[in-house]
């Protein structure tokens, strides 16, 4: 499958895999415990925000970045697309 992808595509996907893996590594084993901690306004909310960024944010960001690569956008637009996707992914995960 990589034969159909460019070097830029491969780099974007490998970066996403590494970041999502990092997010999974930091994810608590007890999601209900995490929810209870967040409801009590403890500092674990920062951990939750980091996990959202590393998981959902990175995936949305990478999807936007790959779209910009496919459209043959310049580097600046690729970076902006990635940042846009990050924020959309974080907002998506925080809905509710």
N, C-alpha and C positions, 0 to 999 in steps of 0.2 A: 504494500500500500504506500509506503514512503516514496516509491518511485514516481508517484503522481504528485507528490508534494515538493515544494521548494525548500531550500535550506531555511528560509525565514519561517515557513510553516512548521518545520520540525523543531526549530528553536522555541517558537511560541508554545507548542504543545508540550515539549519537554520541560519548559519552565512551569507551565500549569501543573503538570504531574508532580513536580517537586514541591510546589507551594501547597497544593491540595493535600499531599501526603503529610506535610508539616502541620497543616491544620488538623488532620485526623489524629496525628500523634498527640496533639495538645488537647484534644477533645476529652472531657471527663467521661468516665465509664458510666456514671449515673446521671442521665439527662434530667430526671425528675428532681434530683438533688440540686442540680445546677439551677433549675427553675425556682426552687425554694430559696436558694441563696440570692438570686436576682430579685425576687419579690421582697426580701428583707433588706434590700439596698446595700448589700455587702460589695466589696471591691471585685468580686468574681465577675461582675458585669464587664469589666475590661477584658477578661479572658474570653467572654462570650463574643464581644465585638471583634477581637482578634481572630477568633475561629470563623466568624462570619466573613471577615475579609479574606482569610486564607482559603476558604472553601467556596462559598457561593460567589463572592466578589471576584475571585480569580477566574472562576469558570465563565462568568458573564463577560469579564474583561477580555479573556482569551477569545471568546466567540466574536466579540467586536473587533479585536485585533486581527483575527483571521479573515474577517469580512473586508477589512481595510487592505490586507495583503492581497486578497483575491481581486480587489478593485484596483490594484496597483497604485495605491495612494502613496504619497511621499512619507518619509519617516515622521514628520511632525504630526500629520493626520493619523498615522498609525498609533502614535503615543496618545494622542487625544482620544481616539476611539477606545483604546485600552482603558484609560482613566474613566471615561464615560461608562463603559461596561462595568468597571469595578463599583462605581457608585450605584448604578442601577441594580446590580446583584446584591449589594449591601442593603439597599432600600427594599428590595423584594423579600429578602430574608427577615427584615425587621418589621414587615407589615404585620399587623395583628396585635 
